[in-house]
Amino acid sequence: MLAWQKEIGAPLSKVNVNGGAIALGHPLGATGVKLMTSLVYELKRRNGKYGLLTICIGHGMATATIIERL
């Protein structure tokens, strides 16, 4: 992630510094729950309002969810 960030120049405040599905080993059936839980806790830690979670679901498909912290 840091090599990508350096090449692209993306601000670290906008990326998942905790690791995504590949970094976690992609445990089938648990990846979405793990990533959503991490997103909720990271929004709380950063006092963020919105979060975006994207995840592949196999066979070339994917899903995305935007959450709002109230």
C-alpha positions in Angstrom: 0.0 0.0 0.0 2.8 2.4 0.8 4.5 1.8 -2.6 1.2 2.5 -4.3 0.6 5.6 -2.2 4.1 6.9 -3.0 3.6 6.3 -6.7 0.1 7.8 -6.9 0.5 10.5 -4.3 -2.8 9.6 -2.6 -3.2 11.2 0.9 -2.9 8.7 3.7 -6.0 10.2 5.3 -8.1 8.8 2.5 -6.8 5.2 2.3 -7.2 2.0 4.4 -4.0 1.8 6.4 -5.3 -1.3 8.2 -5.1 -3.5 5.2 -7.8 -4.9 2.9 -9.0 -8.3 1.8 -5.7 -9.4 0.3 -3.7 -8.3 3.3 -6.1 -10.2 5.6 -5.8 -13.5 3.6 -9.4 -13.2 2.3 -11.2 -15.6 4.5 -14.3 -16.5 2.4 -17.5 -15.5 4.1 -15.8 -13.4 6.7 -14.0 -10.7 4.7 -17.0 -8.4 4.4 -17.8 -8.5 8.1 -14.1 -7.9 9.0 -13.8 -4.9 6.6 -17.1 -3.3 7.7 -16.1 -3.6 11.3 -12.7 -2.1 10.6 -14.4 0.7 8.7 -16.8 1.5 11.6 -14.0 1.6 14.1 -11.7 3.7 11.8 -14.5 6.2 11.3 -14.9 6.5 15.1 -11.1 6.8 15.6 -10.8 9.6 12.9 -14.1 11.2 13.9 -15.1 10.7 10.2 -18.7 11.0 8.9 -18.7 8.9 5.7 -17.0 5.6 4.8 -16.9 3.6 1.6 -16.4 -0.2 1.6 -15.8 -2.0 -1.7 -15.4 -5.8 -1.9 -15.2 -8.4 -4.7 -17.8 -11.1 -4.5 -16.4 -13.5 -7.1 -16.9 -14.2 -10.8 -15.9 -10.7 -11.8 -18.5 -9.0 -9.6 -18.2 -6.6 -6.7 -20.3 -4.6 -4.3 -19.9 -1.2 -2.6 -21.5 0.3 0.5 -21.4 3.9 1.7 -22.1 4.3 5.5 -22.7 7.5 7.5 -21.7 7.8 11.1 -24.4 9.5 13.1 
